[in-house]
Amino acid sequence: MNHLPVLPVLLPLLAAALALLVPRRSVAAQRLVSWLSMGALLAVAILLARQAGQGEVLVYLLGDWPARLGIALTVDRLGAMMLLTTALLAIPCLLYACAGWDRRALHFHALFQLQLAGLNGAFLTGDLFNLFVFFEVLLIASYGLMLSGGRGPRMSAGLHYVAFNITASTLFLVALGLLYGLTGTLNMAEMALRVAEADPGDVALIQAASGILLVVFCAKAALLPLYLWLPETYARAPAAVAALFTVMTKVGVYAVLRVYALVFGSEAGALAGWAWDWLLPAGIVTLVLASLGALASPTLRAQAAWLVIASAATLFIAFSLGTPGTLSAGLYYLIQSTFAVAALFLIADMIRRQRGKAGDRLDIAAPLGHKTALGLLFLVAAVSISGLPPLPGFIGKFMLLAAVPETRLAWVWSTVLITSLLAVLALARSGSQLIWRAETFADTAAAPRPPRAPQRIAVALLLGYGVVLMLASGPALRYTQAAAEQVLAPADYMQQVRGTAPQRRAPSP
C-alpha cells in the first residue's frame, strides 16, 4: 500500500513496454496487455481516491531523497479525482479503438499506455520540472496517436499541433530556468515558501517567470488567444484518440489551479493570486468565442472540438472566482464535461460512418442508418453538454451560478446563461440536420452496417457515467467541496510534503 502513488505511472509504462515486445500482428495479445493494465490502473485509482478522501496527503519519494531535494509524487483529493477521471475515460476510449481501429494504427496500444503514464504523472508530481517531463511524455504519445495511419488533412493538422506544442515546451523550459535561478528549487511546496519570503527586488522577476509559465499552461488548456490550434486538431483526430484528448486540455487547467493556488496562493505575499485577475476575463471571452465557434461549425466533430474549449473556459471562470463553492462546482463540471464531450466525439464518428460520403457535415442532407439509436445517444450527450436538466451539466452550472460572488454576478451569470443558450442552439441545429431530417435508406441492402457492439458499449458507458454522477451528485459534490477547501488552504499540503523524510531502512544483520 505504501507504493500505491507510483503505480499509476509505473503500470502503464510497463504495459507500454510489453505491448512493444508483442509482435505487431498479434493484436489480441496487445489488447490483453492493455486491458490488464487498465483493470489494475482503475483499481489503484479507486484505492487512492479512498485514501485521499480521508484528507491525508500521500507523499512518495522517488529515490528516497528528502522532498525538498528529490522528486516527490503527491496524492491529495484533487490529484486522486483527476486520476480516477482519467482511468474511467480511458476504458471506453480503449474499448472503442478495439472495435477495429487499433489494427490500422502502428503501436497504438503502446502509445495509448504512454499517454496514460504522462497524464497520471502530471496529476501526481509535486515538482515543476517533472511536470514538464510528464507533459512531454503525454505529448509525444499524443503525436503518435494523432498521426498514426493519417494522411492529408490529418497530417497537416497533426504537424501544426506538433509545432505549436514544441514551441510551448520551449517556453516551459525557459520559465523553469528562471524560477529555479530565482528560488533555488522546483519542488512546488518548497517554492511556495520561498516565493512568500522572496526579496522585494526579485518579486517582479518571479512574476515575469510565472507569467511565462502561465502562458504555457493556458496554451495547453486552449485559452484565448492560444486556442486556434485545437479545433482542427481534435476534429481530424481518430474518434477514440479525440475522446481521450478531452482530458488533455483539463491537464492545462489542472496545472494552472495546482501551481497558482499552491505556489502563488494566499500565502505568496505580494504575488498572492495575481494570475486570477487575468484569467477571469480571458475565460469569459474564450467561452463566448468558443460557443460562437460551435454554432458556426461545419461538422459535428468540429463542433465537439469547440465545446472542449468552452468547457475549459468555464473551468477557468469557476477557478478564477476563488471561492470554495465555485471551485467545487468547477471540479464537478470538469468530470461531467470530460465524459460528455468524449461521448460526442464517438457519436460523431458513428454518425459519419452511417451517412456515407456526406460524413458528419452539417450542410449536406443525407440518409442516416440506425438513426433512432444514434438519435437517442446524441440527445443524452447534447442535454448533458448544454447544461439542461436533469443531467449533471445542469447541476454543475447551477452550483457554479449559485456560488458566484455578488461583485461578479452580472458578468458571470450573463456569460454562462447566454453561452449555454448558444450551445443548445448549436446542438439542436446539428441534431435536426443530421438526425431529425435524415431519411432512412430506401434500399436496405445499401444501408451501412450498424455500429459494432464495442462502439455502442463505449458510448453508453460514457453517458452512463453522467447518469451515475447525477444520481450520486450529493457524495460527488461533498468530495469536490472537500477538494476545493484543501486546494485553497495549501498550508497543510506544504507542511506534509516539506516535512516528509526518507524512510530509514533497518540495517542488515
NUSEBA-671738 format. One record per residue (C-alpha): residue in one letter; y, z, x. Coordinates in steps of 0.02 Angstrom, whole numbers. Each point is the difference from the previous one (the first is absolute). Layout:
# NUSEBA-671738
@type->A, y->Y, z->Z, x->X $
...
END
This chain:
# NUSEBA-671738
@type->M, y->0, z->0, x->0 $
@type->N, y->118, z->30, x->147 $
@type->H, y->-10, z->-186, x->44 $
@type->L, y->41, z->-66, x->-174 $
@type->P, y->180, z->-54, x->43 $
@type->V, y->-58, z->-126, x->131 $
@type->L, y->-137, z->-78, x->-107 $
@type->P, y->114, z->-113, x->-107 $
@type->V, y->45, z->-90, x->162 $
@type->L, y->-166, z->14, x->89 $
@type->L, y->-112, z->-59, x->-142 $
@type->P, y->83, z->-170, x->-31 $
@type->L, y->16, z->-30, x->188 $
@type->L, y->-187, z->26, x->23 $
@type->A, y->-35, z->-109, x->-153 $
@type->A, y->110, z->-139, x->71 $
@type->A, y->-94, z->6, x->165 $
@type->L, y->-168, z->-6, x->-90 $
@type->A, y->58, z->-145, x->-109 $
@type->L, y->45, z->-98, x->156 $
@type->L, y->-172, z->31, x->73 $
@type->V, y->-87, z->-65, x->-156 $
@type->P, y->-30, z->-189, x->7 $
@type->R, y->130, z->-95, x->-100 $
@type->R, y->-131, z->-84, x->-108 $
@type->S, y->-66, z->168, x->-59 $
@type->V, y->134, z->31, x->-130 $
@type->A, y->-113, z->123, x->-92 $
@type->A, y->-12, z->111, x->153 $
@type->Q, y->189, z->-4, x->25 $
@type->R, y->24, z->48, x->-182 $
@type->L, y->-122, z->144, x->21 $
@type->V, y->99, z->66, x->149 $
@type->S, y->163, z->-12, x->-97 $
@type->W, y->-67, z->87, x->-154 $
@type->L, y->-79, z->141, x->98 $
@type->S, y->166, z->26, x->88 $
@type->M, y->95, z->-5, x->-165 $
@type->G, y->-115, z->129, x->-79 $
@type->A, y->20, z->119, x->147 $
@type->L, y->188, z->-30, x->5 $
@type->L, y->22, z->40, x->-184 $
@type->A, y->-100, z->161, x->20 $
@type->V, y->106, z->54, x->149 $
@type->A, y->162, z->-42, x->-92 $
@type->I, y->-54, z->107, x->-149 $
@type->L, y->-44, z->147, x->113 $
@type->L, y->165, z->-12, x->92 $
@type->A, y->97, z->-8, x->-163 $
@type->R, y->-88, z->157, x->-60 $
@type->Q, y->38, z->94, x->161 $
@type->A, y->180, z->-58, x->10 $
@type->G, y->22, z->43, x->-184 $
@type->Q, y->-13, z->184, x->46 $
@type->G, y->162, z->-15, x->99 $
@type->E, y->-74, z->3, x->174 $
@type->V, y->59, z->-127, x->130 $
@type->L, y->-152, z->-57, x->97 $
@type->V, y->36, z->-42, x->181 $
@type->Y, y->-122, z->-92, x->113 $
@type->L, y->40, z->-11, x->186 $
@type->L, y->-71, z->-156, x->80 $
@type->G, y->-48, z->40, x->179 $
@type->D, y->23, z->186, x->-38 $
@type->W, y->177, z->-2, x->69 $
@type->P, y->134, z->114, x->-75 $
@type->A, y->87, z->-83, x->-147 $
@type->R, y->166, z->-13, x->90 $
@type->L, y->-78, z->-94, x->146 $
@type->G, y->-143, z->-101, x->-71 $
@type->I, y->-46, z->-104, x->-150 $
@type->A, y->-15, z->94, x->-164 $
@type->L, y->-70, z->-58, x->-166 $
@type->T, y->66, z->100, x->-148 $
@type->V, y->-56, z->8, x->-181 $
@type->D, y->112, z->74, x->-133 $
@type->R, y->6, z->-35, x->-186 $
@type->L, y->101, z->-161, x->22 $
@type->G, y->-112, z->-71, x->136 $
@type->A, y->-159, z->45, x->-95 $
@type->M, y->68, z->-83, x->-157 $
@type->M, y->35, z->-160, x->94 $
@type->L, y->-174, z->1, x->79 $
@type->L, y->-84, z->18, x->-169 $
@type->T, y->110, z->-135, x->-78 $
@type->T, y->-45, z->-121, x->141 $
@type->A, y->-186, z->35, x->-15 $
@type->L, y->2, z->-24, x->-189 $
@type->L, y->97, z->-162, x->19 $
@type->A, y->-113, z->-69, x->137 $
@type->I, y->-159, z->15, x->-106 $
@type->P, y->47, z->-130, x->-134 $
@type->C, y->82, z->-111, x->131 $
@type->L, y->-161, z->-3, x->100 $
@type->L, y->-102, z->-27, x->-159 $
@type->Y, y->108, z->-149, x->-49 $
@type->A, y->-17, z->-77, x->173 $
@type->C, y->-189, z->24, x->-4 $
@type->A, y->-7, z->-117, x->-150 $
@type->G, y->-1, z->-142, x->126 $
@type->W, y->166, z->-12, x->93 $
@type->D, y->-63, z->104, x->147 $
@type->R, y->-119, z->-142, x->45 $
@type->R, y->147, z->-115, x->38 $
@type->A, y->103, z->121, x->105 $
@type->L, y->-48, z->24, x->181 $
@type->H, y->-36, z->184, x->39 $
@type->F, y->69, z->55, x->-169 $
@type->H, y->-94, z->166, x->-5 $
@type->A, y->50, z->49, x->176 $
@type->L, y->183, z->-40, x->-34 $
@type->F, y->-8, z->92, x->-167 $
@type->Q, y->-63, z->158, x->84 $
@type->L, y->130, z->-14, x->138 $
@type->Q, y->134, z->-13, x->-132 $
@type->L, y->-63, z->161, x->-79 $
@type->A, y->-3, z->87, x->169 $
@type->G, y->182, z->-49, x->28 $
@type->L, y->54, z->54, x->-173 $
@type->N, y->-88, z->168, x->10 $
@type->G, y->65, z->33, x->175 $
@type->A, y->179, z->-34, x->-56 $
@type->F, y->-19, z->130, x->-139 $
@type->L, y->-78, z->129, x->117 $
@type->T, y->95, z->-8, x->163 $
@type->G, y->126, z->133, x->45 $
@type->D, y->69, z->-102, x->146 $
@type->L, y->125, z->-143, x->-10 $
@type->F, y->-78, z->-101, x->141 $
@type->N, y->-169, z->7, x->-82 $
@type->L, y->82, z->-51, x->-163 $
@type->F, y->51, z->-157, x->95 $
@type->V, y->-178, z->-20, x->64 $
@type->F, y->-77, z->13, x->-173 $
@type->F, y->133, z->-117, x->-69 $
@type->E, y->-55, z->-129, x->127 $
@type->V, y->-185, z->26, x->-41 $
@type->L, y->27, z->-30, x->-185 $
@type->L, y->118, z->-146, x->33 $
@type->I, y->-118, z->-88, x->120 $
@type->A, y->-141, z->18, x->-126 $
@type->S, y->114, z->-65, x->-138 $
@type->Y, y->42, z->-154, x->105 $
@type->G, y->-185, z->-42, x->8 $
@type->L, y->-28, z->34, x->-184 $
@type->M, y->151, z->-104, x->-49 $
@type->L, y->-40, z->-151, x->108 $
@type->S, y->-191, z->-4, x->-12 $
@type->G, y->-54, z->-160, x->-84 $
@type->G, y->180, z->-49, x->-35 $
@type->R, y->90, z->-163, x->17 $
@type->G, y->162, z->-82, x->-54 $
@type->P, y->119, z->117, x->-93 $
@type->R, y->-102, z->155, x->39 $
@type->M, y->5, z->-35, x->186 $
@type->S, y->188, z->-26, x->-8 $
@type->A, y->29, z->161, x->-98 $
@type->G, y->-120, z->92, x->116 $
@type->L, y->91, z->-55, x->157 $
@type->H, y->166, z->55, x->-73 $
@type->Y, y->-80, z->168, x->-40 $
@type->V, y->-64, z->18, x->178 $
@type->A, y->169, z->-46, x->78 $
@type->F, y->95, z->120, x->-112 $
@type->N, y->-114, z->147, x->37 $
@type->I, y->-2, z->-32, x->187 $
@type->T, y->190, z->10, x->-2 $
@type->A, y->-8, z->162, x->-100 $
@type->S, y->-128, z->72, x->121 $
@type->T, y->114, z->-39, x->147 $
@type->L, y->142, z->96, x->-84 $
@type->F, y->-124, z->142, x->-32 $
@type->L, y->-33, z->16, x->186 $
@type->V, y->186, z->-3, x->39 $
@type->A, y->31, z->141, x->-124 $
@type->L, y->-145, z->102, x->71 $
@type->G, y->65, z->-19, x->177 $
@type->L, y->173, z->58, x->-50 $
@type->L, y->-64, z->149, x->-99 $
@type->Y, y->-116, z->54, x->139 $
@type->G, y->139, z->-13, x->128 $
@type->L, y->116, z->105, x->-109 $
@type->T, y->-123, z->132, x->-62 $
@type->G, y->-140, z->0, x->128 $
@type->T, y->-139, z->-9, x->-130 $
@type->L, y->-75, z->-114, x->-132 $
@type->N, y->-97, z->135, x->-92 $
@type->M, y->90, z->4, x->-168 $
@type->A, y->-8, z->189, x->-25 $
@type->E, y->66, z->32, x->176 $
@type->M, y->132, z->-137, x->-18 $
@type->A, y->64, z->82, x->-160 $
@type->L, y->38, z->159, x->97 $
@type->R, y->84, z->-92, x->143 $
@type->V, y->107, z->-107, x->-116 $
@type->A, y->61, z->158, x->-85 $
@type->E, y->46, z->73, x->171 $
@type->A, y->68, z->-161, x->74 $
@type->D, y->158, z->0, x->104 $
@type->P, y->149, z->-59, x->-105 $
@type->G, y->29, z->-140, x->124 $
@type->D, y->-175, z->-70, x->-35 $
@type->V, y->10, z->5, x->-190 $
@type->A, y->77, z->-174, x->-18 $
@type->L, y->-131, z->-77, x->116 $
@type->I, y->-142, z->86, x->-93 $
@type->Q, y->68, z->-64, x->-164 $
@type->A, y->13, z->-177, x->71 $
@type->A, y->-180, z->7, x->62 $
@type->S, y->-60, z->68, x->-166 $
@type->G, y->99, z->-137, x->-86 $
@type->I, y->-99, z->-133, x->95 $
@type->L, y->-159, z->90, x->-52 $
@type->L, y->58, z->0, x->-180 $
@type->V, y->27, z->-189, x->7 $
@type->V, y->-180, z->-20, x->61 $
@type->F, y->-72, z->106, x->-140 $
@type->C, y->106, z->-87, x->-131 $
@type->A, y->-59, z->-168, x->65 $
@type->K, y->-181, z->57, x->-24 $
@type->A, y->44, z->61, x->-175 $
@type->A, y->94, z->-161, x->-44 $
@type->L, y->168, z->81, x->-41 $
@type->L, y->160, z->-101, x->-15 $
@type->P, y->42, z->-106, x->99 $
@type->L, y->-169, z->1, x->90 $
@type->Y, y->-110, z->-50, x->-147 $
@type->L, y->4, z->-190, x->4 $
@type->W, y->-159, z->-12, x->104 $
@type->L, y->-109, z->84, x->-131 $
@type->P, y->-6, z->-110, x->-157 $
@type->E, y->-67, z->-157, x->86 $
@type->T, y->-118, z->98, x->112 $
@type->Y, y->-81, z->100, x->-140 $
@type->A, y->-4, z->-148, x->-119 $
@type->R, y->-94, z->-106, x->127 $
@type->A, y->-122, z->135, x->57 $
@type->P, y->-179, z->1, x->-68 $
@type->A, y->-12, z->106, x->-156 $
@type->A, y->-101, z->145, x->74 $
@type->V, y->115, z->4, x->151 $
@type->A, y->159, z->-5, x->-104 $
@type->A, y->-67, z->143, x->-106 $
@type->L, y->-31, z->105, x->156 $
@type->F, y->173, z->-47, x->66 $
@type->T, y->80, z->90, x->-148 $
@type->V, y->-23, z->163, x->95 $
@type->M, y->77, z->-70, x->160 $
@type->T, y->177, z->5, x->-69 $
@type->K, y->-37, z->179, x->-50 $
@type->V, y->-35, z->37, x->184 $
@type->G, y->182, z->-42, x->38 $
@type->V, y->60, z->109, x->-144 $
@type->Y, y->-115, z->140, x->57 $
@type->A, y->65, z->-13, x->179 $
@type->V, y->180, z->15, x->-61 $
@type->L, y->-43, z->153, x->-105 $
@type->R, y->-101, z->84, x->136 $
@type->V, y->121, z->-28, x->145 $
@type->Y, y->165, z->24, x->-91 $
@type->A, y->-57, z->152, x->-98 $
@type->L, y->-79, z->82, x->152 $
@type->V, y->99, z->-51, x->153 $
@type->F, y->166, z->-30, x->-89 $
@type->G, y->-26, z->117, x->-146 $
@type->S, y->92, z->154, x->-59 $
@type->E, y->-15, z->88, x->169 $
@type->A, y->64, z->-144, x->108 $
@type->G, y->176, z->67, x->15 $
@type->A, y->134, z->-135, x->6 $
@type->L, y->-129, z->-137, x->-35 $
@type->A, y->-78, z->83, x->-152 $
@type->G, y->-36, z->-129, x->-135 $
@type->W, y->115, z->-134, x->69 $
@type->A, y->-118, z->-144, x->-42 $
@type->W, y->-18, z->36, x->-187 $
@type->D, y->183, z->-41, x->-36 $
@type->W, y->-35, z->-178, x->57 $
@type->L, y->-171, z->-19, x->-79 $
@type->L, y->51, z->39, x->-179 $
@type->P, y->120, z->-149, x->-23 $
@type->A, y->-117, z->-112, x->100 $
@type->G, y->-143, z->48, x->-115 $
@type->I, y->103, z->-32, x->-156 $
@type->V, y->55, z->-174, x->56 $
@type->T, y->-176, z->-44, x->60 $
@type->L, y->-74, z->52, x->-168 $
@type->V, y->122, z->-111, x->-94 $
@type->L, y->-30, z->-152, x->112 $
@type->A, y->-189, z->24, x->-2 $
@type->S, y->-2, z->8, x->-190 $
@type->L, y->102, z->-161, x->-8 $
@type->G, y->-120, z->-78, x->125 $
@type->A, y->-148, z->47, x->-111 $
@type->L, y->89, z->-77, x->-149 $
@type->A, y->30, z->-164, x->94 $
@type->S, y->-170, z->-13, x->86 $
@type->P, y->-88, z->-169, x->-15 $
@type->T, y->-175, z->76, x->13 $
@type->L, y->-85, z->159, x->-54 $
@type->R, y->-45, z->43, x->180 $
@type->A, y->182, z->-15, x->52 $
@type->Q, y->48, z->110, x->-147 $
@type->A, y->-124, z->133, x->57 $
@type->A, y->76, z->-8, x->175 $
@type->W, y->175, z->31, x->-67 $
@type->L, y->-67, z->146, x->-101 $
@type->V, y->-66, z->75, x->162 $
@type->I, y->179, z->0, x->64 $
@type->A, y->62, z->74, x->-164 $
@type->S, y->-125, z->143, x->13 $
@type->A, y->53, z->39, x->179 $
@type->A, y->183, z->-3, x->-51 $
@type->T, y->-37, z->123, x->-142 $
@type->L, y->-80, z->116, x->126 $
@type->F, y->152, z->-8, x->113 $
@type->I, y->110, z->49, x->-148 $
@type->A, y->-114, z->146, x->-44 $
@type->F, y->-14, z->64, x->178 $
@type->S, y->184, z->-19, x->44 $
@type->L, y->52, z->112, x->-145 $
@type->G, y->-79, z->140, x->100 $
@type->T, y->-58, z->120, x->-136 $
@type->P, y->-178, z->63, x->-25 $
@type->G, y->-4, z->-75, x->-174 $
@type->T, y->51, z->-176, x->52 $
@type->L, y->-113, z->5, x->152 $
@type->S, y->-148, z->59, x->-105 $
@type->A, y->30, z->-139, x->-128 $
@type->G, y->16, z->-126, x->142 $
@type->L, y->-167, z->51, x->76 $
@type->Y, y->-85, z->-14, x->-169 $
@type->Y, y->80, z->-172, x->-25 $
@type->L, y->-55, z->-51, x->175 $
@type->I, y->-182, z->24, x->-45 $
@type->Q, y->3, z->-89, x->-167 $
@type->S, y->108, z->-147, x->57 $
@type->T, y->-115, z->-31, x->147 $
@type->F, y->-152, z->-16, x->-113 $
@type->A, y->88, z->-97, x->-138 $
@type->V, y->79, z->-134, x->110 $
@type->A, y->-162, z->-18, x->99 $
@type->A, y->-89, z->-34, x->-165 $
@type->L, y->132, z->-131, x->-44 $
@type->F, y->-35, z->-94, x->162 $
@type->L, y->-186, z->-7, x->-42 $
@type->I, y->35, z->-52, x->-181 $
@type->A, y->116, z->-138, x->62 $
@type->D, y->-139, z->-66, x->111 $
@type->M, y->-125, z->-2, x->-144 $
@type->I, y->125, z->-88, x->-113 $
@type->R, y->36, z->-127, x->137 $
@type->R, y->-183, z->-42, x->13 $
@type->Q, y->-17, z->-17, x->-189 $
@type->R, y->145, z->-124, x->-17 $
@type->G, y->-60, z->-131, x->122 $
@type->K, y->135, z->-101, x->89 $
@type->A, y->140, z->88, x->-95 $
@type->G, y->-44, z->161, x->91 $
@type->D, y->112, z->146, x->-46 $
@type->R, y->159, z->-102, x->-16 $
@type->L, y->110, z->57, x->-143 $
@type->D, y->83, z->-169, x->-31 $
@type->I, y->-161, z->-95, x->-35 $
@type->A, y->-99, z->14, x->-162 $
@type->A, y->-188, z->-6, x->21 $
@type->P, y->-155, z->60, x->-91 $
@type->L, y->-70, z->167, x->56 $
@type->G, y->-182, z->47, x->2 $
@type->H, y->-53, z->174, x->-60 $
@type->K, y->178, z->37, x->-51 $
@type->T, y->-42, z->148, x->-113 $
@type->A, y->-72, z->106, x->140 $
@type->L, y->134, z->-54, x->124 $
@type->G, y->135, z->31, x->-130 $
@type->L, y->-57, z->179, x->-28 $
@type->L, y->-5, z->36, x->186 $
@type->F, y->173, z->-76, x->22 $
@type->L, y->69, z->101, x->-145 $
@type->V, y->-57, z->167, x->72 $
@type->A, y->69, z->-43, x->172 $
@type->A, y->166, z->-61, x->-72 $
@type->V, y->25, z->156, x->-106 $
@type->S, y->-32, z->113, x->149 $
@type->I, y->112, z->-97, x->119 $
@type->S, y->148, z->-18, x->-118 $
@type->G, y->-2, z->185, x->-47 $
@type->L, y->-44, z->-11, x->-184 $
@type->P, y->-89, z->146, x->-82 $
@type->P, y->-129, z->72, x->5 $
@type->L, y->-61, z->-54, x->172 $
@type->P, y->51, z->90, x->162 $
@type->G, y->141, z->-121, x->41 $
@type->F, y->94, z->73, x->-148 $
@type->I, y->-42, z->178, x->53 $
@type->G, y->62, z->-28, x->178 $
@type->K, y->165, z->-79, x->-53 $
@type->F, y->27, z->129, x->-139 $
@type->M, y->-25, z->143, x->121 $
@type->L, y->117, z->-83, x->125 $
@type->L, y->139, z->-23, x->-128 $
@type->A, y->-23, z->178, x->-63 $
@type->A, y->25, z->69, x->176 $
@type->V, y->152, z->-103, x->51 $
@type->P, y->149, z->111, x->49 $
@type->E, y->150, z->-13, x->-115 $
@type->T, y->110, z->-73, x->136 $
@type->R, y->-118, z->-150, x->17 $
@type->L, y->-45, z->-15, x->-184 $
@type->A, y->98, z->-156, x->-48 $
@type->W, y->-52, z->-111, x->146 $
@type->V, y->-182, z->48, x->6 $
@type->W, y->-31, z->0, x->-188 $
@type->S, y->85, z->-168, x->-28 $
@type->T, y->-90, z->-80, x->148 $
@type->V, y->-174, z->62, x->-43 $
@type->L, y->14, z->-40, x->-185 $
@type->I, y->76, z->-174, x->24 $
@type->T, y->-125, z->-50, x->134 $
@type->S, y->-143, z->65, x->-107 $
@type->L, y->61, z->-115, x->-139 $
@type->L, y->6, z->-145, x->124 $
@type->A, y->-179, z->38, x->53 $
@type->V, y->-54, z->-1, x->-183 $
@type->L, y->84, z->-169, x->-26 $
@type->A, y->-74, z->-72, x->160 $
@type->L, y->-178, z->55, x->-41 $
@type->A, y->18, z->-50, x->-183 $
@type->R, y->52, z->-174, x->56 $
@type->S, y->-149, z->-12, x->115 $
@type->G, y->-123, z->61, x->-130 $
@type->S, y->71, z->-116, x->-132 $
@type->Q, y->-8, z->-153, x->113 $
@type->L, y->-167, z->32, x->84 $
@type->I, y->-100, z->83, x->-139 $
@type->W, y->80, z->2, x->-172 $
@type->R, y->44, z->-187, x->-4 $
@type->A, y->-154, z->-53, x->96 $
@type->E, y->-134, z->-96, x->-93 $
@type->T, y->-186, z->16, x->26 $
@type->F, y->-93, z->-142, x->82 $
@type->A, y->-52, z->-128, x->-131 $
@type->D, y->-149, z->-50, x->105 $
@type->T, y->-99, z->156, x->41 $
@type->A, y->-87, z->-93, x->139 $
@type->A, y->168, z->-25, x->86 $
@type->A, y->48, z->184, x->-14 $
@type->P, y->-1, z->93, x->166 $
@type->R, y->-127, z->135, x->34 $
@type->P, y->48, z->175, x->-56 $
@type->P, y->61, z->120, x->133 $
@type->R, y->-144, z->78, x->93 $
@type->A, y->-57, z->175, x->-44 $
@type->P, y->67, z->81, x->162 $
@type->Q, y->171, z->-76, x->-35 $
@type->R, y->6, z->67, x->-177 $
@type->I, y->-61, z->171, x->56 $
@type->A, y->132, z->7, x->139 $
@type->V, y->143, z->-32, x->-122 $
@type->A, y->-72, z->120, x->-129 $
@type->L, y->-14, z->133, x->135 $
@type->L, y->183, z->-18, x->51 $
@type->L, y->58, z->7, x->-180 $
@type->G, y->-119, z->144, x->-32 $
@type->Y, y->86, z->99, x->137 $
@type->G, y->160, z->-14, x->-102 $
@type->V, y->-86, z->63, x->-157 $
@type->V, y->-72, z->149, x->96 $
@type->L, y->171, z->34, x->76 $
@type->M, y->74, z->1, x->-176 $
@type->L, y->-133, z->117, x->-70 $
@type->A, y->13, z->115, x->152 $
@type->S, y->188, z->-10, x->13 $
@type->G, y->17, z->189, x->-9 $
@type->P, y->-104, z->42, x->155 $
@type->A, y->66, z->-156, x->89 $
@type->L, y->181, z->49, x->-28 $
@type->R, y->-34, z->179, x->55 $
@type->Y, y->-73, z->-68, x->161 $
@type->T, y->147, z->-116, x->30 $
@type->Q, y->122, z->140, x->-40 $
@type->A, y->-83, z->111, x->130 $
@type->A, y->1, z->-145, x->124 $
@type->A, y->185, z->-30, x->-33 $
@type->E, y->44, z->182, x->29 $
@type->Q, y->-101, z->1, x->161 $
@type->V, y->89, z->-156, x->64 $
@type->L, y->174, z->64, x->-42 $
@type->A, y->-32, z->168, x->84 $
@type->P, y->-72, z->-54, x->168 $
@type->A, y->20, z->167, x->91 $
@type->D, y->-179, z->52, x->-34 $
@type->Y, y->-65, z->-172, x->51 $
@type->M, y->97, z->10, x->163 $
@type->Q, y->-59, z->176, x->37 $
@type->Q, y->-183, z->-42, x->-28 $
@type->V, y->5, z->-159, x->104 $
@type->R, y->103, z->72, x->143 $
@type->G, y->-101, z->160, x->3 $
@type->T, y->-167, z->-87, x->16 $
@type->A, y->-84, z->38, x->166 $
@type->P, y->-156, z->-81, x->74 $
@type->Q, y->-166, z->70, x->-56 $
@type->R, y->-70, z->100, x->144 $
@type->R, y->-183, z->-31, x->29 $
@type->A, y->-114, z->140, x->56 $
@type->P, y->-47, z->-15, x->185 $
@type->S, y->-172, z->-66, x->36 $
@type->P, y->-126, z->135, x->48 $
END
